[in-house]
Amino acid sequence: MFILLADLEQDLSTDLWIHKCKGFGDATHNIETYVCAAYYVMTTTATVGYGDITPVTTIERICGMALMFCGVLSFTFVSGTLASILSANDSKEALLQERVNQLSKLRMQYPVSEALIKNIRHALNVDANKTDDYLDDVAKDLPAGLKMELMMIVYQT
């Protein structure tokens, strides 16, 4: 795209970004020109902008600003998505830890066997790690017998 801009504006200006790259020819574009264009796009999109290749004309500046906007937008999207994933994982871990703490308190208060505690911890871990939230929606409207049978199948290991 930036090579095309340089070709289109070559008659309008003698000071284009492409002239800062070695090896630019009038009739052909060698590999160094494409590498230079890719370098400019990457440094601009990443908002690094070392300043060694800068837009000179208005069209180059507009395209540079569009690239910067896309770079910032992409970085924001990726950062937000990653933060959301980490936050959801932290919430699940915190809920599991809270349930385990409550189970410990329950064990201190009542004579609950070790085998039952182990089974409850297993059920809590399965519940915390499940990703099929639709199961709760399906099971809530089932009769008790069918619900129990379904849950026995789902939570079996």
N, C-alpha and C positions, 0 to 999 in steps of 0.2 A: 504494500500500500504506500509506504513512504518512498519507495523507488518510483512508483507511478507518479506521486506528487512531485518529486524532483524532475521527472521527465516532462510533466505538464508545465511546470513553472520555470523550466530552464531558459526559455525565451524572455521571461519577465525579470529574472534576477540572476546575477552572476554569483551571489553569495548565498548558496543553499547548503543545507546540512550535509548533503551528499558529497560536496566538494571537500569536506573535512576528512573523508575516507580516501585512502589511497586506491588507485586502480580503477577509478570510474572512467568508463569510456563512453563515447557518444553513441556508437552503434550497438555495442554489446555490454552486458553486465556480467562481470566475472563473479566468482564465489565470494570474494572479499567484500563486494558491494552488498550482497545478500546477508553476509555475516554482520556487516556494519549496520544494516537496517534492522536486523533481528536484535542486535545489541542495543540500539536506540530504543526499540519497542520494549525490551525487557527492563532496561533501567528506568524508563519512564513509567511503565505499568507498576513496577515494584516501588515507585516513588523514591528511588535512590537518586537518580539524576546526577551523575558525576560531573556533568558540565562539559565533558570533552566533545560531545556532539549535541548541539542545541538547535532548536527550531529558529529559523530566521524570518520566514515570511508569515503572513497572517494565517494562511491555510495550514502551514506546518504547526503554528502555535495552537490553533483550534484543535487539530488532531492530537497534539500533545496533551492538551487539557482533557480531551475525551479519554485518552489513554490513562491519564492520572486518575480521573474519576472512576474508570472501570477498575483500576488497580485498588483504589481505596474501597470501593464497593465489594470487590471480591475478598479482600482481606477482612472486611467487616463481617461478611457472610460466613466465611470460614471460622473466624474467631467466635462469632455468636453461636454457631452450630456446635463447635467444640465445647464451649462453656455450658451449653444446654445439656450435652451428653454427660459431661463431668458432674454437673449439678444433679441430674437425675440419678446417676450412679451413687453419689454421696447421700442423697435422700433415702435411697433403698438401704444402703449400709447403715445409716443412722436409725432407720425404723427397725431393722433386724437387730441391731445392738440394743435398742430400747426393749424389744420383746424378750431378748435373752436375759436382760437385767430383771425384767418383771418375772420371768420364769424362776430366776434365782431367788427372788423374794418369796415367791409362792412356795418354793421348796423349803425355805426356812420356816415358813408359817405352818405348813401342813405336811403330814407324813406321806409324801409322794415318792414312789419307788424310782430307783435309778433307771430302770427299763422304760418307765413312762416318760421320764425327763428326756431320755435319749430319743424316744419316738417323737416327742413334742418338738425338740430341737431340729430333728430331721424335717418334720412338717414345716417348721418356720423357715428353714433354709430353702426348701422346695418352693414355698410360697413367695419368698423374697426374690428368688431367681427366675420365677416363671415369667414368660413374656406373652402368654396367651390370655390377655385381659378379657377377651370375649367369653371365656369359660364361665366367669362369674355371671355374665348376662344370661347365658343359656341355662345355667344351673338354678338360678333364683326362682324360676317359674315352674320347675319340675316338682312332682310329688316327692315326698321325703324318701321313699324307697328307691326311686329311679335316681334321685340326686345322690344318695349314698352309693349306689352301684357305680354311677359315673365317676364319682370322686375316688372310689377304690381303684378303678382302672387308671385314672389319670395320675394319681399320686403313688402308684406302685413303682418300685425301683427294681 
